[in-house]
Amino acid sequence: MEAIISETDSIKTDQSDNEDPLIDWNLAARTAVRFSRSGDILLDSQINSLIEDFKEVTPIAERLVENETGLVSLMGKARGTVATREIWINANIASFKRLYSMVMQNLSADIPESASLKISRSVTGFQVGMVLGWMSKRVLGQYDLLLSENDHPEEQDMVYFLGSNILRLENQFAFPPRQFRLWLAIHELTHRAQFTGVAWMRDYFKSLITQGLSGIAPDLKAFQEILQRLINDIRSKVNPLENSGIIGIFASKEQLEVLAKVQGLMSLLEGHGDVIMNSAANDLIPEAERFDRILHARRSNMKGATKLIQQLLGFDAKLRQYAQGEKFIQAVISQTSLEQFNKVWLSSENIPTFDEIKNPELWMQRVN
């Protein structure tokens, strides 16, 4: 377990960011940190408690996940770090840049420099920073998978636990810290097992993201189709933000098809994470049911501006993915067996579609 780093540490930036013609990553990082700082200061005793607990519970969680799922990481033992929001923000900026480079490496050279492009570059960087700053106040843990073996691999394949956010919840709801921290670790280590214990999962996920980000600049005809789809949704009294936020509104038809695959995959992975965190250590976490009930209520009770932000970013859709994925897994196991569900890990062809997530019988019929 790595030591927490003080929030006063300077942001690490890469001078090569200035060469990126589409996104000002340094501005994104500065903006995110500026919006994240309130309530992220911890006492030394709190820091030491978090570090010691997660140092102990991370290998325990890894072992419990292996026993419960049968998925054993092909990349060795898990690494975890207790982090400030600033550390989490910088890790996500690095991940975004890796994903971005996979899609845009051939596009940048073809983009002519202009004043409007410089403005767009800054606006995009500011928007990315705003989103990350908002998220950094709410995330409790995250598994950051290995995206590129050629880009600082030692900084990837890491499990992050956001110390100040975890402590805030523990204090607010009087959660027993040791139990709650083990419970969180199980969820994040389940995600690591999914990506490093299933040989094809990482490449499949990367291919979906690459497909989804390709062709992100729609032409006039595509924009007209998007506008017509938006009008039809409103006329039908359908919330256009409901399924995938603002991304879904501006996605092309081809991107929507990829997005549906991503939603099916994420529903499966998030639901699986919730199922395992509530079943892997019942004897060690007697408060698990209360943790689950309170966090589900907290997720669904957002109001006002926070609710709008969740819808715009697609967070409402993500929260439904947790519930739908969990129901899918429970339905498959109860109607067949755990062995039948585990067929999902055999091939990307066995990943349920979003329609199958909502109707498990379709998946069971297809896989059988």
VEXZAMI-693963 format. One record per residue (C-alpha): x, z, y. Coordinates in nm, 4 decimals, decimal comma. Example, Ala and Ser with C-alpha at 12.3 -4.5 7.8 and 13.67 -1.06 7.14 Angstrom:
<nodes>
<node x="1,2300" z="0,7800" y="-0,4500"/>
<node x="1,3670" z="0,7140" y="-0,1060"/>
</nodes>
This chain:
<nodes>
<node x="0,0000" z="0,0000" y="0,0000"/>
<node x="0,1452" z="-0,1070" y="0,3293"/>
<node x="0,1457" z="0,1219" y="0,6298"/>
<node x="-0,1016" z="0,0678" y="0,9094"/>
<node x="0,0387" z="-0,0995" y="1,2213"/>
<node x="-0,0413" z="0,0367" y="1,5651"/>
<node x="-0,2826" z="-0,1676" y="1,7725"/>
<node x="-0,0357" z="-0,1575" y="2,0587"/>
<node x="0,1983" z="-0,3863" y="1,8645"/>
<node x="0,2187" z="-0,7273" y="2,0272"/>
<node x="0,0339" z="-1,0217" y="1,8790"/>
<node x="0,2585" z="-1,2510" y="1,6795"/>
<node x="0,2162" z="-1,6032" y="1,8043"/>
<node x="0,3725" z="-1,9303" y="1,7035"/>
<node x="0,5063" z="-2,1518" y="1,9779"/>
<node x="0,4081" z="-2,4517" y="1,7702"/>
<node x="0,0457" z="-2,3586" y="1,8483"/>
<node x="0,0974" z="-2,5152" y="2,1892"/>
<node x="0,1338" z="-2,8523" y="2,0177"/>
<node x="-0,2117" z="-2,8328" y="1,8595"/>
<node x="-0,4284" z="-3,0723" y="2,0613"/>
<node x="-0,7670" z="-2,9362" y="1,9519"/>
<node x="-0,7528" z="-2,5545" y="1,9387"/>
<node x="-0,5540" z="-2,3047" y="2,1426"/>
<node x="-0,4831" z="-2,0529" y="1,8667"/>
<node x="-0,2921" z="-1,8155" y="2,0931"/>
<node x="-0,5907" z="-1,7939" y="2,3283"/>
<node x="-0,8150" z="-1,7325" y="2,0275"/>
<node x="-0,5976" z="-1,4405" y="1,9153"/>
<node x="-0,5770" z="-1,2858" y="2,2635"/>
<node x="-0,9520" z="-1,3203" y="2,3182"/>
<node x="-1,0389" z="-1,1687" y="1,9808"/>
<node x="-0,8141" z="-0,8671" y="2,0325"/>
<node x="-0,9509" z="-0,8117" y="2,3836"/>
<node x="-1,3081" z="-0,7965" y="2,2502"/>
<node x="-1,2199" z="-0,5811" y="1,9497"/>
<node x="-1,0295" z="-0,2890" y="2,0950"/>
<node x="-1,3004" z="-0,0307" y="2,1632"/>
<node x="-1,3064" z="0,2368" y="1,8949"/>
<node x="-0,9995" z="0,1163" y="1,7039"/>
<node x="-0,7696" z="0,4104" y="1,7766"/>
<node x="-0,7004" z="0,6538" y="1,4908"/>
<node x="-0,5284" z="0,9897" y="1,4670"/>
<node x="-0,2152" z="1,0160" y="1,2543"/>
<node x="-0,4018" z="1,2368" y="1,0068"/>
<node x="-0,6763" z="0,9735" y="0,9709"/>
<node x="-0,4217" z="0,6970" y="0,9213"/>
<node x="-0,2371" z="0,8943" y="0,6543"/>
<node x="-0,5621" z="0,9745" y="0,4731"/>
<node x="-0,6624" z="0,6086" y="0,4632"/>
<node x="-0,3203" z="0,4903" y="0,3474"/>
<node x="-0,2921" z="0,7497" y="0,0710"/>
<node x="-0,6455" z="0,6954" y="-0,0565"/>
<node x="-0,6281" z="0,3168" y="-0,0671"/>
<node x="-0,2823" z="0,3354" y="-0,2231"/>
<node x="-0,4402" z="0,5284" y="-0,5104"/>
<node x="-0,7801" z="0,3568" y="-0,5408"/>
<node x="-0,6585" z="-0,0046" y="-0,5223"/>
<node x="-0,4941" z="-0,0098" y="-0,8697"/>
<node x="-0,7843" z="0,1961" y="-1,0078"/>
<node x="-1,0331" z="-0,0567" y="-0,8687"/>
<node x="-0,8290" z="-0,3449" y="-1,0095"/>
<node x="-0,8346" z="-0,1921" y="-1,3565"/>
<node x="-1,2073" z="-0,1191" y="-1,3388"/>
<node x="-1,2815" z="-0,4771" y="-1,2299"/>
<node x="-1,0732" z="-0,6178" y="-1,5158"/>
<node x="-1,2579" z="-0,4009" y="-1,7676"/>
<node x="-1,6001" z="-0,4868" y="-1,6270"/>
<node x="-1,5543" z="-0,8613" y="-1,5748"/>
<node x="-1,2857" z="-0,9608" y="-1,8236"/>
<node x="-1,1115" z="-1,1481" y="-1,5387"/>
<node x="-0,7382" z="-1,0780" y="-1,5235"/>
<node x="-0,5418" z="-1,2009" y="-1,2238"/>
<node x="-0,2889" z="-1,4763" y="-1,2908"/>
<node x="-0,0935" z="-1,3683" y="-0,9812"/>
<node x="0,0071" z="-1,0160" y="-1,0747"/>
<node x="-0,0981" z="-0,6863" y="-0,9255"/>
<node x="-0,3067" z="-0,6677" y="-0,6103"/>
<node x="-0,1582" z="-0,5818" y="-0,2730"/>
<node x="-0,3636" z="-0,3915" y="-0,0200"/>
<node x="-0,3115" z="-0,2894" y="0,3392"/>
<node x="-0,4961" z="-0,0568" y="0,5739"/>
<node x="-0,5184" z="-0,2554" y="0,8950"/>
<node x="-0,6279" z="-0,2364" y="1,2545"/>
<node x="-0,8662" z="-0,4984" y="1,3840"/>
<node x="-0,5717" z="-0,6724" y="1,5495"/>
<node x="-0,3930" z="-0,7139" y="1,2162"/>
<node x="-0,7132" z="-0,8453" y="1,0559"/>
<node x="-0,7654" z="-1,0893" y="1,3445"/>
<node x="-0,4136" z="-1,2280" y="1,3155"/>
<node x="-0,4522" z="-1,2692" y="0,9387"/>
<node x="-0,7731" z="-1,4660" y="0,9892"/>
<node x="-0,6183" z="-1,6808" y="1,2620"/>
<node x="-0,3417" z="-1,7685" y="1,0156"/>
<node x="-0,5991" z="-1,8535" y="0,7465"/>
<node x="-0,8005" z="-2,0695" y="0,9876"/>
<node x="-0,4858" z="-2,2594" y="1,0822"/>
<node x="-0,4049" z="-2,3256" y="0,7163"/>
<node x="-0,7549" z="-2,4562" y="0,6472"/>
<node x="-0,7499" z="-2,6559" y="0,9681"/>
<node x="-0,4157" z="-2,8171" y="0,8854"/>
<node x="-0,5464" z="-2,9334" y="0,5465"/>
<node x="-0,8116" z="-3,1446" y="0,7187"/>
<node x="-0,6602" z="-3,2323" y="1,0544"/>
<node x="-0,2959" z="-3,3055" y="0,9706"/>
<node x="-0,3489" z="-3,6811" y="1,0012"/>
<node x="-0,5976" z="-3,6699" y="1,2880"/>
<node x="-0,3914" z="-3,4988" y="1,5578"/>
<node x="-0,1468" z="-3,7845" y="1,6002"/>
<node x="-0,4315" z="-4,0211" y="1,6844"/>
<node x="-0,5820" z="-3,8099" y="1,9636"/>
<node x="-0,4751" z="-3,9160" y="2,3169"/>
<node x="-0,3912" z="-3,6408" y="2,5633"/>
<node x="-0,6414" z="-3,5987" y="2,8479"/>
<node x="-0,7647" z="-3,3394" y="3,0949"/>
<node x="-1,0980" z="-3,3057" y="2,9147"/>
<node x="-0,9174" z="-3,2511" y="2,5853"/>
<node x="-0,7139" z="-2,9677" y="2,7370"/>
<node x="-1,0345" z="-2,8018" y="2,8562"/>
<node x="-1,1980" z="-2,8501" y="2,5172"/>
<node x="-0,8907" z="-2,7018" y="2,3483"/>
<node x="-0,9168" z="-2,3854" y="2,5581"/>
<node x="-1,2948" z="-2,3571" y="2,5176"/>
<node x="-1,2657" z="-2,3877" y="2,1393"/>
<node x="-0,9903" z="-2,1272" y="2,1286"/>
<node x="-1,2018" z="-1,8893" y="2,3375"/>
<node x="-1,5052" z="-1,9420" y="2,1129"/>
<node x="-1,3060" z="-1,8765" y="1,7955"/>
<node x="-1,1674" z="-1,5611" y="1,9563"/>
<node x="-1,5127" z="-1,4366" y="2,0554"/>
<node x="-1,6415" z="-1,4790" y="1,7001"/>
<node x="-1,3414" z="-1,3023" y="1,5444"/>
<node x="-1,3581" z="-1,0197" y="1,7977"/>
<node x="-1,7256" z="-0,9610" y="1,7178"/>
<node x="-1,6670" z="-0,9751" y="1,3431"/>
<node x="-1,3672" z="-0,7418" y="1,3564"/>
<node x="-1,5925" z="-0,4534" y="1,4604"/>
<node x="-1,8140" z="-0,4951" y="1,1533"/>
<node x="-1,5933" z="-0,5975" y="0,8618"/>
<node x="-1,4944" z="-0,3164" y="0,6237"/>
<node x="-1,2752" z="-0,5067" y="0,3804"/>
<node x="-1,1677" z="-0,8610" y="0,3040"/>
<node x="-0,9717" z="-1,0461" y="0,0397"/>
<node x="-0,7518" z="-1,3115" y="0,1997"/>
<node x="-0,6762" z="-1,5646" y="-0,0726"/>
<node x="-0,3638" z="-1,7748" y="-0,1123"/>
<node x="-0,4384" z="-2,1064" y="0,0584"/>
<node x="-0,0930" z="-2,2608" y="0,0833"/>
<node x="0,2127" z="-2,1820" y="-0,1284"/>
<node x="0,4322" z="-2,3449" y="0,1366"/>
<node x="0,3185" z="-2,1336" y="0,4327"/>
<node x="0,4386" z="-1,7717" y="0,4157"/>
<node x="0,2850" z="-1,6959" y="0,0723"/>
<node x="0,3937" z="-1,3315" y="0,1074"/>
<node x="0,1348" z="-1,2937" y="0,3865"/>
<node x="-0,1480" z="-1,4283" y="0,1684"/>
<node x="-0,3275" z="-1,2973" y="-0,1419"/>
<node x="-0,3823" z="-0,9700" y="0,0437"/>
<node x="-0,6700" z="-0,7195" y="0,0466"/>
<node x="-0,7432" z="-0,5782" y="0,3930"/>
<node x="-0,9236" z="-0,2514" y="0,4631"/>
<node x="-1,0208" z="-0,2014" y="0,8288"/>
<node x="-0,9514" z="0,1647" y="0,8885"/>
<node x="-1,1489" z="0,2396" y="1,2062"/>
<node x="-1,4629" z="0,0612" y="1,0801"/>
<node x="-1,4521" z="0,2486" y="0,7498"/>
<node x="-1,4056" z="0,5850" y="0,9198"/>
<node x="-1,6931" z="0,5162" y="1,1594"/>
<node x="-1,9334" z="0,4602" y="0,8690"/>
<node x="-1,8045" z="0,7577" y="0,6737"/>
<node x="-1,8601" z="0,9844" y="0,9731"/>
<node x="-2,1970" z="0,8338" y="1,0661"/>
<node x="-2,3507" z="0,8722" y="0,7201"/>
<node x="-2,1433" z="1,1606" y="0,5802"/>
<node x="-2,0017" z="0,9431" y="0,3019"/>
<node x="-1,7532" z="1,1167" y="0,0685"/>
<node x="-1,4370" z="0,9283" y="0,1721"/>
<node x="-1,2705" z="0,8995" y="-0,1678"/>
<node x="-1,5833" z="0,7657" y="-0,3382"/>
<node x="-1,6657" z="0,5245" y="-0,0566"/>
<node x="-1,3129" z="0,3857" y="-0,0430"/>
<node x="-1,3023" z="0,3254" y="-0,4180"/>
<node x="-1,6441" z="0,1583" y="-0,3957"/>
<node x="-1,5217" z="-0,0783" y="-0,1218"/>
<node x="-1,2001" z="-0,1509" y="-0,3097"/>
<node x="-1,3951" z="-0,2538" y="-0,6203"/>
<node x="-1,5885" z="-0,5141" y="-0,4204"/>
<node x="-1,2771" z="-0,6697" y="-0,2668"/>
<node x="-1,0803" z="-0,6583" y="-0,5933"/>
<node x="-1,3730" z="-0,8360" y="-0,7606"/>
<node x="-1,3276" z="-1,1211" y="-0,5129"/>
<node x="-0,9564" z="-1,1315" y="-0,5900"/>
<node x="-1,0340" z="-1,1459" y="-0,9627"/>
<node x="-1,2720" z="-1,4367" y="-0,9011"/>
<node x="-1,0080" z="-1,6401" y="-0,7178"/>
<node x="-0,6973" z="-1,5423" y="-0,9148"/>
<node x="-0,8484" z="-1,4742" y="-1,2588"/>
<node x="-1,0398" z="-1,8051" y="-1,2778"/>
<node x="-0,7755" z="-2,0782" y="-1,2921"/>
<node x="-0,9777" z="-2,3514" y="-1,1165"/>
<node x="-1,1620" z="-2,1425" y="-0,8563"/>
<node x="-0,9102" z="-2,1542" y="-0,5720"/>
<node x="-0,8643" z="-2,5317" y="-0,5796"/>
<node x="-1,2408" z="-2,5833" y="-0,6101"/>
<node x="-1,3069" z="-2,3652" y="-0,3055"/>
<node x="-1,0374" z="-2,5428" y="-0,1034"/>
<node x="-1,1837" z="-2,8821" y="-0,1957"/>
<node x="-1,5291" z="-2,7768" y="-0,0741"/>
<node x="-1,3913" z="-2,6518" y="0,2561"/>
<node x="-1,1905" z="-2,9703" y="0,3054"/>
<node x="-1,4968" z="-3,1860" y="0,2337"/>
<node x="-1,7112" z="-2,9764" y="0,4670"/>
<node x="-1,4668" z="-2,9996" y="0,7563"/>
<node x="-1,4007" z="-3,3721" y="0,7190"/>
<node x="-1,5763" z="-3,5918" y="0,9726"/>
<node x="-1,6475" z="-3,3039" y="1,2098"/>
<node x="-1,6813" z="-3,5375" y="1,5096"/>
<node x="-2,0209" z="-3,7110" y="1,4635"/>
<node x="-2,0913" z="-4,0458" y="1,6256"/>
<node x="-2,4024" z="-4,1206" y="1,8352"/>
<node x="-2,6111" z="-4,2255" y="1,5339"/>
<node x="-2,5209" z="-3,9047" y="1,3494"/>
<node x="-2,6076" z="-3,6984" y="1,6569"/>
<node x="-2,9475" z="-3,8693" y="1,6811"/>
<node x="-3,0158" z="-3,7850" y="1,3162"/>
<node x="-2,9188" z="-3,4229" y="1,3804"/>
<node x="-3,1489" z="-3,4068" y="1,6832"/>
<node x="-3,4396" z="-3,5530" y="1,4842"/>
<node x="-3,3847" z="-3,3018" y="1,2039"/>
<node x="-3,3850" z="-3,0201" y="1,4592"/>
<node x="-3,7119" z="-3,1456" y="1,6118"/>
<node x="-3,8731" z="-3,1716" y="1,2671"/>
<node x="-3,7719" z="-2,8144" y="1,1837"/>
<node x="-3,9202" z="-2,6802" y="1,5053"/>
<node x="-4,2445" z="-2,8744" y="1,4538"/>
<node x="-4,2682" z="-2,7360" y="1,1000"/>
<node x="-4,2127" z="-2,3838" y="1,2383"/>
<node x="-3,8868" z="-2,3569" y="1,0445"/>
<node x="-3,6043" z="-2,1599" y="1,2047"/>
<node x="-3,3169" z="-2,4153" y="1,2188"/>
<node x="-3,0652" z="-2,1291" y="1,2152"/>
<node x="-3,2074" z="-1,9704" y="0,9010"/>
<node x="-3,0033" z="-2,1335" y="0,6257"/>
<node x="-2,6565" z="-2,1726" y="0,7730"/>
<node x="-2,6534" z="-2,0959" y="1,1439"/>
<node x="-2,5392" z="-2,3387" y="1,4092"/>
<node x="-2,3025" z="-2,5063" y="1,1603"/>
<node x="-2,6028" z="-2,6262" y="0,9627"/>
<node x="-2,7625" z="-2,7752" y="1,2742"/>
<node x="-2,4662" z="-2,9945" y="1,3624"/>
<node x="-2,3611" z="-3,0856" y="1,0082"/>
<node x="-2,4054" z="-3,4422" y="0,8878"/>
<node x="-2,6127" z="-3,5244" y="0,5814"/>
<node x="-2,2974" z="-3,5380" y="0,3687"/>
<node x="-2,1754" z="-3,2075" y="0,5114"/>
<node x="-2,5122" z="-3,0455" y="0,4393"/>
<node x="-2,4726" z="-3,1433" y="0,0744"/>
<node x="-2,1307" z="-2,9800" y="0,0653"/>
<node x="-2,2668" z="-2,6805" y="0,2550"/>
<node x="-2,5326" z="-2,6340" y="-0,0152"/>
<node x="-2,2543" z="-2,6212" y="-0,2755"/>
<node x="-2,0651" z="-2,3684" y="-0,0652"/>
<node x="-2,3810" z="-2,1567" y="-0,0325"/>
<node x="-2,4339" z="-2,1647" y="-0,4082"/>
<node x="-2,0739" z="-2,0615" y="-0,4718"/>
<node x="-2,0714" z="-1,7861" y="-0,2099"/>
<node x="-2,4058" z="-1,6490" y="-0,3306"/>
<node x="-2,2571" z="-1,6252" y="-0,6784"/>
<node x="-1,9311" z="-1,4618" y="-0,5636"/>
<node x="-2,0890" z="-1,2177" y="-0,3180"/>
<node x="-2,3670" z="-1,1237" y="-0,5582"/>
<node x="-2,1125" z="-1,0747" y="-0,8347"/>
<node x="-1,9084" z="-0,8511" y="-0,6044"/>
<node x="-2,2128" z="-0,6338" y="-0,5345"/>
<node x="-2,3107" z="-0,6135" y="-0,9022"/>
<node x="-1,9608" z="-0,5098" y="-1,0108"/>
<node x="-1,9106" z="-0,2544" y="-0,7333"/>
<node x="-2,2312" z="-0,0810" y="-0,8443"/>
<node x="-2,1623" z="-0,0933" y="-1,2183"/>
<node x="-1,7869" z="-0,0657" y="-1,2693"/>
<node x="-1,7448" z="0,3026" y="-1,1893"/>
<node x="-2,0764" z="0,4881" y="-1,2105"/>
<node x="-1,9069" z="0,8024" y="-1,3396"/>
<node x="-1,6450" z="0,7955" y="-1,0613"/>
<node x="-1,8839" z="0,7090" y="-0,7767"/>
<node x="-2,2067" z="0,9096" y="-0,8132"/>
<node x="-2,2973" z="0,8207" y="-0,4516"/>
<node x="-2,2800" z="0,4429" y="-0,5177"/>
<node x="-2,6579" z="0,3970" y="-0,5042"/>
<node x="-2,6752" z="0,5662" y="-0,1635"/>
<node x="-2,3842" z="0,3609" y="-0,0300"/>
<node x="-2,5582" z="0,0442" y="-0,1443"/>
<node x="-2,8970" z="0,1408" y="0,0008"/>
<node x="-2,7579" z="0,2391" y="0,3417"/>
<node x="-2,5360" z="-0,0664" y="0,3804"/>
<node x="-2,8182" z="-0,3020" y="0,2786"/>
<node x="-3,0447" z="-0,1376" y="0,5371"/>
<node x="-2,7697" z="-0,1579" y="0,7979"/>
<node x="-2,7172" z="-0,5285" y="0,7313"/>
<node x="-3,0853" z="-0,6157" y="0,7656"/>
<node x="-3,1810" z="-0,3958" y="1,0620"/>
<node x="-2,9802" z="-0,5690" y="1,3341"/>
<node x="-3,1792" z="-0,6371" y="1,6504"/>
<node x="-3,1524" z="-0,8009" y="1,9917"/>
<node x="-2,8309" z="-0,9813" y="2,0831"/>
<node x="-2,6602" z="-0,8771" y="1,7606"/>
<node x="-2,9395" z="-1,0350" y="1,5582"/>
<node x="-2,9090" z="-1,3595" y="1,7559"/>
<node x="-2,5321" z="-1,3689" y="1,7062"/>
<node x="-2,5820" z="-1,3163" y="1,3329"/>
<node x="-2,8198" z="-1,6100" y="1,3182"/>
<node x="-2,5952" z="-1,8379" y="1,5234"/>
<node x="-2,2941" z="-1,7627" y="1,3047"/>
<node x="-2,4889" z="-1,7928" y="0,9819"/>
<node x="-2,4534" z="-1,4218" y="0,9029"/>
<node x="-2,8223" z="-1,3900" y="0,8202"/>
<node x="-2,7735" z="-1,6585" y="0,5573"/>
<node x="-2,4683" z="-1,4730" y="0,4250"/>
<node x="-2,6666" z="-1,1498" y="0,3908"/>
<node x="-2,9316" z="-1,3335" y="0,1925"/>
<node x="-2,6534" z="-1,4696" y="-0,0262"/>
<node x="-2,5632" z="-1,1144" y="-0,1264"/>
<node x="-2,9200" z="-1,0393" y="-0,2333"/>
<node x="-2,9958" z="-1,3761" y="-0,3925"/>
<node x="-2,6692" z="-1,3836" y="-0,5847"/>
<node x="-2,7226" z="-1,0314" y="-0,7123"/>
<node x="-3,0767" z="-1,1151" y="-0,8288"/>
<node x="-2,9497" z="-1,4310" y="-0,9992"/>
<node x="-2,6854" z="-1,2426" y="-1,1982"/>
<node x="-2,9218" z="-0,9626" y="-1,2964"/>
<node x="-3,1833" z="-1,2164" y="-1,4089"/>
<node x="-2,9371" z="-1,4107" y="-1,6244"/>
<node x="-2,7931" z="-1,1002" y="-1,7883"/>
<node x="-3,1331" z="-0,9394" y="-1,8504"/>
<node x="-3,2850" z="-1,2578" y="-1,9965"/>
<node x="-2,9790" z="-1,3629" y="-2,1971"/>
<node x="-2,6525" z="-1,1689" y="-2,2042"/>
<node x="-2,3341" z="-1,0943" y="-2,0126"/>
<node x="-2,1560" z="-1,3504" y="-2,2313"/>
<node x="-2,4062" z="-1,6136" y="-2,1214"/>
<node x="-2,3471" z="-1,5335" y="-1,7540"/>
<node x="-1,9694" z="-1,5449" y="-1,8025"/>
<node x="-2,0000" z="-1,9157" y="-1,8849"/>
<node x="-2,0069" z="-1,9572" y="-1,5080"/>
<node x="-1,6286" z="-1,9068" y="-1,5050"/>
<node x="-1,5541" z="-2,1799" y="-1,7615"/>
<node x="-1,5833" z="-2,4778" y="-1,5263"/>
<node x="-1,6802" z="-2,5684" y="-1,1716"/>
<node x="-1,9636" z="-2,7675" y="-1,3319"/>
<node x="-2,1179" z="-2,4357" y="-1,4331"/>
<node x="-2,1369" z="-2,3032" y="-1,0771"/>
<node x="-2,5076" z="-2,2655" y="-0,9942"/>
<node x="-2,6497" z="-2,4791" y="-0,7174"/>
<node x="-2,8267" z="-2,3057" y="-0,4308"/>
<node x="-3,1613" z="-2,4017" y="-0,5873"/>
<node x="-3,0492" z="-2,2521" y="-0,9197"/>
<node x="-2,9461" z="-1,9305" y="-0,7455"/>
<node x="-3,3063" z="-1,8988" y="-0,6268"/>
<node x="-3,4442" z="-2,0048" y="-0,9674"/>
<node x="-3,2101" z="-1,8720" y="-1,2428"/>
<node x="-3,4129" z="-2,0373" y="-1,5205"/>
<node x="-3,2921" z="-2,3774" y="-1,3972"/>
<node x="-2,9301" z="-2,2719" y="-1,4382"/>
<node x="-2,9874" z="-2,1168" y="-1,7800"/>
<node x="-3,1537" z="-2,4340" y="-1,9048"/>
<node x="-2,8762" z="-2,6544" y="-1,7679"/>
<node x="-2,5856" z="-2,4488" y="-1,8998"/>
<node x="-2,7420" z="-2,3999" y="-2,2420"/>
</nodes>
